[in-house]
Amino acid sequence: MTIDLTRGDFRTLFAPHAKQHTLSKQQPYVLQPGEFVLGKTHEHITLPVKPGKKCLAARVEGRSSYARCGLLVHFTAPTIHAGFEGTITLELMNLGPLPIQLSPQMPICQLVFEYVSGKIIRNDSQFQGQVTAGGGKKKTSRSK
């Protein structure tokens, strides 16, 4: 399979090839060397846009001790824009030489918040309101 990045609508791009895993303490996920998976945060966040007021955006940062074991977390697109609402999808990759065990609610990353100044243009991205790592959404009053 070749990924055509010009297609857009990435929520559906991987659906036919995706396997979903629910982690538990008894059944963690072992990320093999060279393996790439999408995960989602336990936390659901909202970064509201308030006209005329400062708004917050955030950046996802991995933990340095885990990075030294080869775990990359959200390494290509760390920005969570003002106006975003949902769980955060983590792009997890093991660049280390050994498998890495991932368990539920492991503190593998942090959010660094920053103020946004100037006029904020609301971007209703395809991932707005996501509740799954693949961008799946729950029905909300803003869902189309």
Secondary structure, 3 states (H helix, E strand, C coil): CCCCCCCCCHHHHCHHHCCCCCCCCCCCEEECCCCEEEEEEEEEEECCCCCCCCEEEEEEEECHHHHCCCEEECCCCCEECCCCEEEEEEEEEECCCCCEEECCCCCCEEEEEEEECCCCCCCCCCCCCECCCCCCECCCCCCC
